[in-house]
Amino acid sequence: MRMILAPSNLGLRPPRPDQEPGTWRAPAALMEAGVQNALEPGDIIELSRPTYSPEPQSGTRLRNGPELRRFNLALADTVEQAIREREFAFVLGGDCSILLGALAGARRHGPLSLLHIDGHSDFRHPGNYDPETTLGAVAGMDLALATGRGEAMATTWPGCPVPLVEDRHAIQLGERENRDADFAWPDVNTTEITRIDVFEANRSGPLAVIERIDGALAKLPGGALWIHLDVDVLDQSIMPAVDCPGSPGLSPDDLQLILTRYAADRRCVGMTVTVFDPDLDPEGVHAKTIVEILSLLPRV
């Protein structure tokens, strides 16, 4: 395993005026909580913290667009090298925008399926909001961008096709708002993305969820797999230290079972862990919860 520390907050809105989101601190906080001892990586690479700006950027309607692309290009190169050297690329973020660089690095090696585990589908794109009136926050757009929807700045990557992941090869697990009347991106329901919302997951149990995921992965025989974990998929009673906590959520035990099943899969080349905000966890309690969930991942 090669652990890549990706201290980004570029894809998030400021939590309040004159304050940056704290997700850039997550890799250091999780290291302090013991993630290195839990996973025993053979190598650790730390990317430099990118520069956050709350202001619109020239030539794009994506928040921090140029810096976000620069950071993700560096991450893509790092992930590509890890996979080329037959190392499992474990990327510790950071906000959800790092998924794009991770996928770009993995996609250079061939076709890819994505297991997107997140309390939100992150499917904001110009087809369901007006970019002229709202500055796009990529942390709420990562699945849409990964499947080719949105600005070329975040959908087109060197050495990769567009999209990074085809709809039919993407699995979204954990959405909790899709049954609300004001669901932000209802068009995700008309795509070929395999969708397992948190209600279905909790009702049917992890073994049934695994069966559905296996069926979706069978659509890309011989392809690789990337796992994306946004820790807000946990119920807010367990994981409040995120920018958008909510209920219901997956239980830690169910999440751990699903993660260990697919991290051990021979097709899996890497994983991103995102959106933990240490500023919301001053005692370090929730960092330890994340490390405990990750501790049973195979030492790949």
NUDO-178078 format. One record per residue (C-alpha): residue number from 0; residue in three letters; x, y, z. Coordinates in Angstrom, 3 decimals, always signed. Last residue first. Example, Ala and Ser with C-alpha at 12.3 -4.5 7.8 and 13.67 -1.06 7.14 Angstrom:
2
+-----+------+----------+----------+----------+
! seq ! type !       px !       py !       pz !
+-----+------+----------+----------+----------+
!   1 !  Ser !  +13.670 !   -1.060 !   +7.140 !
!   0 !  Ala !  +12.300 !   -4.500 !   +7.800 !
+-----+------+----------+----------+----------+
This chain:
300
+-----+------+----------+----------+----------+
! seq ! type !       px !       py !       pz !
+-----+------+----------+----------+----------+
! 299 !  Val !   -2.540 !   -4.655 !   +0.421 !
! 298 !  Arg !   -2.747 !   -4.643 !   +4.196 !
! 297 !  Pro !   -6.439 !   -5.586 !   +4.084 !
! 296 !  Leu !   -8.834 !   -2.986 !   +5.489 !
! 295 !  Leu !   -9.748 !   -3.812 !   +9.074 !
! 294 !  Ser !   -8.282 !   -0.598 !  +10.501 !
! 293 !  Leu !  -10.307 !   +1.645 !   +8.204 !
! 292 !  Ile !  -13.368 !   +1.657 !  +10.466 !
! 291 !  Glu !  -11.183 !   +2.180 !  +13.557 !
! 290 !  Val !   -9.302 !   +5.010 !  +11.859 !
! 289 !  Ile !  -12.568 !   +6.757 !  +11.053 !
! 288 !  Thr !  -13.815 !   +6.423 !  +14.636 !
! 287 !  Lys !  -10.450 !   +7.723 !  +15.944 !
! 286 !  Ala !  -10.843 !  +10.855 !  +13.833 !
! 285 !  His !  -14.298 !  +11.246 !  +15.358 !
! 284 !  Val !  -12.957 !  +11.535 !  +18.907 !
! 283 !  Gly !  -10.113 !  +13.938 !  +18.081 !
! 282 !  Glu !  -11.083 !  +16.339 !  +20.886 !
! 281 !  Pro !  -11.469 !  +19.354 !  +18.578 !
! 280 !  Asp !  -13.575 !  +17.433 !  +16.034 !
! 279 !  Leu !  -15.351 !  +20.076 !  +13.935 !
! 278 !  Asp !  -12.052 !  +21.732 !  +12.958 !
! 277 !  Pro !  -10.889 !  +18.201 !  +12.141 !
! 276 !  Asp !  -13.129 !  +18.176 !   +9.046 !
! 275 !  Phe !  -13.597 !  +14.720 !   +7.481 !
! 274 !  Val !  -14.549 !  +15.199 !   +3.825 !
! 273 !  Thr !  -12.680 !  +12.346 !   +2.154 !
! 272 !  Val !  -11.226 !   +8.861 !   +1.939 !
! 271 !  Thr !  -10.065 !   +7.818 !   -1.553 !
! 270 !  Met !   -9.341 !   +4.224 !   -2.539 !
! 269 !  Gly !   -7.082 !   +2.252 !   -4.821 !
! 268 !  Val !   -6.404 !   -0.491 !   -7.353 !
! 267 !  Cys !   -9.377 !   -2.778 !   -6.655 !
! 266 !  Arg !   -9.684 !   -5.606 !   -9.197 !
! 265 !  Arg !   -8.153 !   -8.221 !   -6.865 !
! 264 !  Asp !  -10.943 !   -7.531 !   -4.367 !
! 263 !  Ala !   -9.546 !   -6.957 !   -0.873 !
! 262 !  Ala !  -10.599 !   -3.296 !   -0.867 !
! 261 !  Tyr !  -13.999 !   -4.558 !   -2.025 !
! 260 !  Arg !  -14.924 !   -6.852 !   +0.870 !
! 259 !  Thr !  -13.110 !   -4.723 !   +3.452 !
! 258 !  Leu !  -15.136 !   -1.681 !   +2.475 !
! 257 !  Ile !  -18.487 !   -3.485 !   +2.531 !
! 256 !  Leu !  -17.885 !   -5.035 !   +5.966 !
! 255 !  Gln !  -16.582 !   -1.764 !   +7.401 !
! 254 !  Leu !  -19.621 !   +0.133 !   +6.159 !
! 253 !  Asp !  -21.972 !   -2.402 !   +7.716 !
! 252 !  Asp !  -20.132 !   -2.247 !  +11.060 !
! 251 !  Pro !  -19.887 !   +1.554 !  +11.049 !
! 250 !  Ser !  -23.645 !   +1.837 !  +10.452 !
! 249 !  Leu !  -24.757 !   +3.462 !   +7.215 !
! 248 !  Gly !  -26.575 !   +6.747 !   +7.544 !
! 247 !  Pro !  -29.965 !   +8.177 !   +8.388 !
! 246 !  Ser !  -29.440 !  +10.997 !   +9.023 !
! 245 !  Gly !  -27.249 !  +13.923 !   +8.084 !
! 244 !  Pro !  -23.899 !  +15.704 !   +8.207 !
! 243 !  Cys !  -22.956 !  +18.277 !   +5.527 !
! 242 !  Asp !  -19.503 !  +19.791 !   +6.147 !
! 241 !  Val !  -18.235 !  +16.810 !   +8.129 !
! 240 !  Ala !  -17.437 !  +16.283 !  +11.814 !
! 239 !  Pro !  -20.902 !  +14.958 !  +12.765 !
! 238 !  Met !  -19.878 !  +11.298 !  +12.290 !
! 237 !  Ile !  -21.622 !   +8.898 !  +14.686 !
! 236 !  Ser !  -24.868 !  +10.771 !  +15.435 !
! 235 !  Gln !  -24.522 !  +12.251 !  +11.951 !
! 234 !  Asp !  -25.117 !   +8.809 !  +10.458 !
! 233 !  Leu !  -22.207 !   +7.555 !   +8.392 !
! 232 !  Val !  -22.232 !   +8.359 !   +4.667 !
! 231 !  Asp !  -20.587 !  +11.638 !   +5.749 !
! 230 !  Val !  -17.323 !   +9.675 !   +5.683 !
! 229 !  Asp !  -17.000 !  +10.132 !   +1.921 !
! 228 !  Leu !  -15.475 !   +6.874 !   +0.736 !
! 227 !  His !  -14.458 !   +6.432 !   -2.899 !
! 226 !  Ile !  -13.444 !   +2.955 !   -4.033 !
! 225 !  Trp !  -11.735 !   +2.444 !   -7.417 !
! 224 !  Leu !  -12.114 !   -0.766 !   -9.404 !
! 223 !  Ala !  -10.208 !   -2.134 !  -12.395 !
! 222 !  Gly !  -11.704 !   -3.697 !  -15.516 !
! 221 !  Gly !  -11.413 !   -7.355 !  -16.534 !
! 220 !  Pro !  -15.142 !   -7.801 !  -16.762 !
! 219 !  Leu !  -16.904 !   -4.434 !  -16.732 !
! 218 !  Lys !  -20.631 !   -5.171 !  -16.355 !
! 217 !  Ala !  -19.792 !   -7.696 !  -13.604 !
! 216 !  Leu !  -19.115 !   -4.743 !  -11.321 !
! 215 !  Ala !  -22.834 !   -3.934 !  -11.264 !
! 214 !  Gly !  -23.813 !   -7.450 !  -10.235 !
! 213 !  Asp !  -21.144 !   -7.511 !   -7.531 !
! 212 !  Ile !  -22.507 !   -4.214 !   -6.203 !
! 211 !  Arg !  -25.990 !   -5.690 !   -5.967 !
! 210 !  Glu !  -24.719 !   -8.768 !   -4.101 !
! 209 !  Ile !  -22.649 !   -6.589 !   -1.779 !
! 208 !  Val !  -25.763 !   -4.585 !   -0.900 !
! 207 !  Ala !  -27.636 !   -7.825 !   -0.160 !
! 206 !  Leu !  -24.827 !   -8.870 !   +2.182 !
! 205 !  Pro !  -24.761 !   -5.427 !   +3.799 !
! 204 !  Gly !  -28.386 !   -5.351 !   +4.945 !
! 203 !  Ser !  -31.689 !   -5.098 !   +3.041 !
! 202 !  Arg !  -33.328 !   -2.340 !   +5.056 !
! 201 !  Asn !  -30.182 !   -0.377 !   +5.818 !
! 200 !  Ala !  -29.003 !   -0.453 !   +2.209 !
! 199 !  Glu !  -32.459 !   +0.316 !   +0.814 !
! 198 !  Phe !  -32.817 !   +3.364 !   +3.060 !
! 197 !  Val !  -29.209 !   +4.451 !   +2.451 !
! 196 !  Asp !  -29.756 !   +4.606 !   -1.296 !
! 195 !  Ile !  -28.392 !   +1.988 !   -3.653 !
! 194 !  Arg !  -28.005 !   +3.546 !   -7.102 !
! 193 !  Thr !  -26.373 !   +1.794 !  -10.060 !
! 192 !  Ile !  -25.597 !   +4.595 !  -12.525 !
! 191 !  Glu !  -27.439 !   +4.023 !  -15.808 !
! 190 !  Thr !  -28.955 !   +7.495 !  -15.565 !
! 189 !  Thr !  -32.577 !   +8.544 !  -15.005 !
! 188 !  Asn !  -32.312 !   +8.674 !  -11.199 !
! 187 !  Val !  -29.318 !  +11.024 !  -11.394 !
! 186 !  Asp !  -31.796 !  +13.491 !  -12.920 !
! 185 !  Pro !  -33.210 !  +14.122 !   -9.438 !
! 184 !  Trp !  -30.254 !  +16.368 !   -8.535 !
! 183 !  Ala !  -31.154 !  +18.630 !   -5.596 !
! 182 !  Phe !  -33.918 !  +16.539 !   -4.004 !
! 181 !  Asp !  -36.646 !  +19.065 !   -3.104 !
! 180 !  Ala !  -39.416 !  +16.510 !   -2.468 !
! 179 !  Asp !  -37.049 !  +14.383 !   -0.403 !
! 178 !  Arg !  -36.669 !  +10.710 !   -1.372 !
! 177 !  Asn !  -33.234 !  +11.248 !   -2.899 !
! 176 !  Glu !  -31.881 !  +12.881 !   +0.265 !
! 175 !  Arg !  -30.015 !   +9.977 !   +1.912 !
! 174 !  Glu !  -27.669 !   +8.782 !   -0.815 !
! 173 !  Gly !  -25.597 !   +5.874 !   +0.564 !
! 172 !  Leu !  -24.151 !   +3.831 !   -2.281 !
! 171 !  Gln !  -23.528 !   +5.114 !   -5.802 !
! 170 !  Ile !  -22.211 !   +2.530 !   -8.249 !
! 169 !  Ala !  -20.528 !   +3.649 !  -11.473 !
! 168 !  His !  -19.745 !   +1.338 !  -14.418 !
! 167 !  Arg !  -23.050 !   +1.939 !  -16.205 !
! 166 !  Asp !  -22.498 !   +5.689 !  -15.973 !
! 165 !  Glu !  -19.116 !   +5.503 !  -17.680 !
! 164 !  Val !  -16.097 !   +6.451 !  -15.586 !
! 163 !  Leu !  -13.377 !   +8.932 !  -16.561 !
! 162 !  Pro !  -15.808 !  +10.353 !  -19.090 !
! 161 !  Val !  -14.121 !  +11.412 !  -21.258 !
! 160 !  Pro !  -11.042 !   +9.379 !  -22.104 !
! 159 !  Cys !   -7.793 !   +9.686 !  -20.167 !
! 158 !  Gly !   -4.164 !  +10.434 !  -21.058 !
! 157 !  Pro !   -4.396 !  +14.018 !  -19.893 !
! 156 !  Trp !   -7.672 !  +14.865 !  -18.083 !
! 155 !  Thr !  -10.961 !  +16.285 !  -19.368 !
! 154 !  Thr !  -13.852 !  +16.452 !  -16.885 !
! 153 !  Ala !  -12.714 !  +19.118 !  -14.399 !
! 152 !  Met !  -11.468 !  +21.924 !  -16.665 !
! 151 !  Ala !  -13.787 !  +20.560 !  -19.370 !
! 150 !  Glu !  -16.684 !  +22.016 !  -17.399 !
! 149 !  Gly !  -19.558 !  +19.742 !  -16.438 !
! 148 !  Arg !  -20.876 !  +16.222 !  -16.898 !
! 147 !  Gly !  -18.388 !  +13.521 !  -17.878 !
! 146 !  Thr !  -19.087 !  +10.689 !  -15.424 !
! 145 !  Ala !  -16.325 !  +11.847 !  -13.083 !
! 144 !  Leu !  -17.765 !  +15.362 !  -13.253 !
! 143 !  Ala !  -21.226 !  +14.212 !  -12.152 !
! 142 !  Leu !  -19.734 !  +12.040 !   -9.410 !
! 141 !  Asp !  -17.568 !  +14.927 !   -8.171 !
! 140 !  Met !  -20.204 !  +17.657 !   -8.209 !
! 139 !  Gly !  -20.864 !  +18.420 !   -4.547 !
! 138 !  Ala !  -17.164 !  +18.565 !   -3.694 !
! 137 !  Val !  -16.751 !  +20.564 !   -6.913 !
! 136 !  Ala !  -18.447 !  +23.665 !   -5.510 !
! 135 !  Gly !  -19.923 !  +25.475 !   -8.501 !
! 134 !  Leu !  -20.372 !  +29.254 !   -8.201 !
! 133 !  Thr !  -24.076 !  +29.963 !   -8.545 !
! 132 !  Thr !  -25.858 !  +32.498 !  -10.768 !
! 131 !  Glu !  -24.149 !  +31.830 !  -14.091 !
! 130 !  Pro !  -23.639 !  +28.177 !  -13.242 !
! 129 !  Asp !  -27.422 !  +27.594 !  -13.277 !
! 128 !  Tyr !  -28.338 !  +24.253 !  -11.739 !
! 127 !  Asn !  -29.599 !  +20.822 !  -12.887 !
! 126 !  Gly !  -28.057 !  +20.408 !  -16.349 !
! 125 !  Pro !  -25.022 !  +22.497 !  -15.394 !
! 124 !  His !  -23.898 !  +19.773 !  -12.945 !
! 123 !  Arg !  -24.586 !  +18.735 !   -9.351 !
! 122 !  Phe !  -24.381 !  +14.953 !   -8.990 !
! 121 !  Asp !  -22.674 !  +14.626 !   -5.623 !
! 120 !  Ser !  -24.760 !  +11.487 !   -4.912 !
! 119 !  His !  -24.901 !  +12.376 !   -1.227 !
! 118 !  Gly !  -24.323 !  +10.257 !   +1.889 !
! 117 !  Asp !  -21.299 !   +8.888 !   +0.058 !
! 116 !  Ile !  -19.885 !   +5.553 !   -1.045 !
! 115 !  His !  -18.946 !   +5.850 !   -4.741 !
! 114 !  Leu !  -17.832 !   +2.426 !   -6.015 !
! 113 !  Leu !  -16.252 !   +3.339 !   -9.343 !
! 112 !  Ser !  -15.497 !   +0.977 !  -12.229 !
! 111 !  Leu !  -12.475 !   +1.573 !  -14.424 !
! 110 !  Pro !  -11.194 !   +0.937 !  -17.910 !
! 109 !  Gly !   -7.409 !   +1.151 !  -18.385 !
! 108 !  His !   -4.123 !   +2.197 !  -16.762 !
! 107 !  Arg !   -4.552 !   +5.912 !  -17.436 !
! 106 !  Arg !   -7.852 !   +5.587 !  -15.582 !
! 105 !  Ala !   -6.077 !   +5.152 !  -12.237 !
! 104 !  Gly !   -4.374 !   +8.547 !  -12.389 !
! 103 !  Ala !   -7.509 !  +10.269 !  -13.663 !
! 102 !  Leu !   -9.575 !   +8.535 !  -10.988 !
! 101 !  Ala !   -7.320 !   +9.862 !   -8.225 !
! 100 !  Gly !   -7.303 !  +13.333 !   -9.729 !
!  99 !  Leu !  -11.081 !  +13.411 !   -9.907 !
!  98 !  Leu !  -11.647 !  +11.921 !   -6.441 !
!  97 !  Ile !   -9.637 !  +14.788 !   -4.962 !
!  96 !  Ser !  -12.753 !  +16.982 !   -5.344 !
!  95 !  Cys !  -14.301 !  +15.102 !   -2.436 !
!  94 !  Asp !  -12.480 !  +17.130 !   +0.233 !
!  93 !  Gly !   -9.171 !  +16.284 !   +1.867 !
!  92 !  Gly !   -8.064 !  +13.639 !   +1.851 !
!  91 !  Leu !   -6.312 !  +10.298 !   +2.347 !
!  90 !  Val !   -5.510 !   +8.544 !   -0.904 !
!  89 !  Phe !   -4.712 !   +4.826 !   -0.624 !
!  88 !  Ala !   -3.091 !   +3.747 !   -3.906 !
!  87 !  Phe !   -2.533 !   -0.034 !   -3.755 !
!  86 !  Glu !   +1.001 !   -0.540 !   -5.078 !
!  85 !  Arg !   +1.764 !   -2.411 !   -8.294 !
!  84 !  Glu !   +4.521 !   -0.004 !   -9.386 !
!  83 !  Arg !   +2.269 !   +1.239 !  -12.203 !
!  82 !  Ile !   -0.492 !   +1.627 !   -9.631 !
!  81 !  Ala !   +1.651 !   +3.870 !   -7.443 !
!  80 !  Gln !   +2.900 !   +5.851 !  -10.443 !
!  79 !  Glu !   -0.607 !   +6.542 !  -11.710 !
!  78 !  Val !   -1.695 !   +7.633 !   -8.233 !
!  77 !  Thr !   +1.140 !  +10.159 !   -7.983 !
!  76 !  Asp !   +0.583 !  +11.489 !  -11.513 !
!  75 !  Ala !   -3.148 !  +11.858 !  -10.846 !
!  74 !  Leu !   -2.439 !  +13.686 !   -7.568 !
!  73 !  Ala !   -0.288 !  +16.243 !   -9.367 !
!  72 !  Leu !   -3.012 !  +16.699 !  -11.986 !
!  71 !  Asn !   -5.542 !  +16.995 !   -9.169 !
!  70 !  Phe !   -3.629 !  +19.832 !   -7.544 !
!  69 !  Arg !   -3.339 !  +21.785 !  -10.799 !
!  68 !  Arg !   -7.007 !  +21.232 !  -11.629 !
!  67 !  Leu !   -8.132 !  +22.447 !   -8.202 !
!  66 !  Glu !   -5.851 !  +25.451 !   -8.501 !
!  65 !  Pro !   -7.440 !  +26.384 !  -11.840 !
!  64 !  Gly !  -11.042 !  +25.804 !  -10.626 !
!  63 !  Asn !  -10.926 !  +27.317 !   -7.123 !
!  62 !  Arg !  -14.744 !  +27.376 !   -7.187 !
!  61 !  Leu !  -15.938 !  +26.269 !  -10.599 !
!  60 !  Arg !  -17.496 !  +28.899 !  -12.833 !
!  59 !  Thr !  -14.347 !  +29.150 !  -14.916 !
!  58 !  Gly !  -12.390 !  +31.605 !  -17.045 !
!  57 !  Ser !  -11.201 !  +33.892 !  -14.241 !
!  56 !  Gln !  -11.670 !  +32.561 !  -10.727 !
!  55 !  Pro !  -14.530 !  +33.423 !   -8.378 !
!  54 !  Glu !  -13.455 !  +34.355 !   -4.818 !
!  53 !  Pro !  -13.324 !  +32.130 !   -1.725 !
!  52 !  Ser !   -9.684 !  +31.243 !   -2.453 !
!  51 !  Tyr !   -7.773 !  +28.167 !   -1.305 !
!  50 !  Thr !   -4.094 !  +27.583 !   -2.062 !
!  49 !  Pro !   -3.078 !  +23.934 !   -2.352 !
!  48 !  Arg !   -1.409 !  +21.990 !   +0.476 !
!  47 !  Ser !   +1.645 !  +20.173 !   -0.791 !
!  46 !  Leu !   +1.242 !  +16.480 !   -1.503 !
!  45 !  Glu !   +2.411 !  +13.986 !   +1.097 !
!  44 !  Ile !   +3.710 !  +10.578 !   +0.018 !
!  43 !  Ile !   +3.797 !   +7.647 !   +2.430 !
!  42 !  Asp !   +5.357 !   +4.256 !   +1.636 !
!  41 !  Gly !   +4.945 !   +0.667 !   +2.762 !
!  40 !  Pro !   +1.653 !   +1.463 !   +4.400 !
!  39 !  Glu !   +1.022 !   -0.075 !   +7.835 !
!  38 !  Leu !   -2.781 !   +0.272 !   +7.814 !
!  37 !  Ala !   -3.550 !   +0.746 !  +11.528 !
!  36 !  Asn !   -0.163 !   +2.225 !  +12.452 !
!  35 !  Gln !   -0.472 !   +4.821 !   +9.694 !
!  34 !  Val !   -4.099 !   +5.557 !  +10.600 !
!  33 !  Gly !   -3.152 !   +6.309 !  +14.211 !
!  32 !  Ala !   -5.149 !   +9.341 !  +15.320 !
!  31 !  Glu !   -2.157 !  +11.605 !  +14.537 !
!  30 !  Met !   -2.201 !  +10.317 !  +10.981 !
!  29 !  Leu !   -5.929 !  +11.011 !  +10.877 !
!  28 !  Ala !   -5.373 !  +14.594 !  +12.029 !
!  27 !  Ala !   -2.568 !  +15.131 !   +9.494 !
!  26 !  Pro !   -4.686 !  +13.800 !   +6.617 !
!  25 !  Ala !   -7.736 !  +15.789 !   +7.777 !
!  24 !  Arg !   -6.198 !  +19.266 !   +7.999 !
!  23 !  Trp !   -7.195 !  +20.196 !   +4.438 !
!  22 !  Thr !  -10.754 !  +19.371 !   +5.469 !
!  21 !  Gly !  -10.926 !  +22.525 !   +7.599 !
!  20 !  Pro !  -13.069 !  +24.653 !   +5.293 !
!  19 !  Glu !  -11.608 !  +28.163 !   +5.070 !
!  18 !  Gln !  -13.000 !  +31.006 !   +7.141 !
!  17 !  Asp !  -13.361 !  +34.660 !   +6.110 !
!  16 !  Pro !  -17.150 !  +34.474 !   +5.795 !
!  15 !  Arg !  -18.648 !  +31.205 !   +7.087 !
!  14 !  Pro !  -18.339 !  +27.536 !   +6.153 !
!  13 !  Pro !  -16.429 !  +28.659 !   +3.031 !
!  12 !  Arg !  -17.676 !  +26.582 !   +0.086 !
!  11 !  Leu !  -15.955 !  +23.302 !   -0.607 !
!  10 !  Gly !  -14.058 !  +21.896 !   -3.595 !
!   9 !  Leu !  -10.670 !  +23.415 !   -2.758 !
!   8 !  Asn !  -10.311 !  +21.904 !   +0.724 !
!   7 !  Ser !   -7.306 !  +19.771 !   -0.146 !
!   6 !  Pro !   -4.705 !  +18.021 !   +2.011 !
!   5 !  Ala !   -3.990 !  +14.978 !   -0.212 !
!   4 !  Leu !   -1.871 !  +12.497 !   +1.759 !
!   3 !  Ile !   -0.972 !   +9.511 !   -0.427 !
!   2 !  Met !   -0.527 !   +6.163 !   +1.319 !
!   1 !  Arg !   +1.162 !   +3.523 !   -0.836 !
!   0 !  Met !   +0.000 !   +0.000 !   +0.000 !
+-----+------+----------+----------+----------+
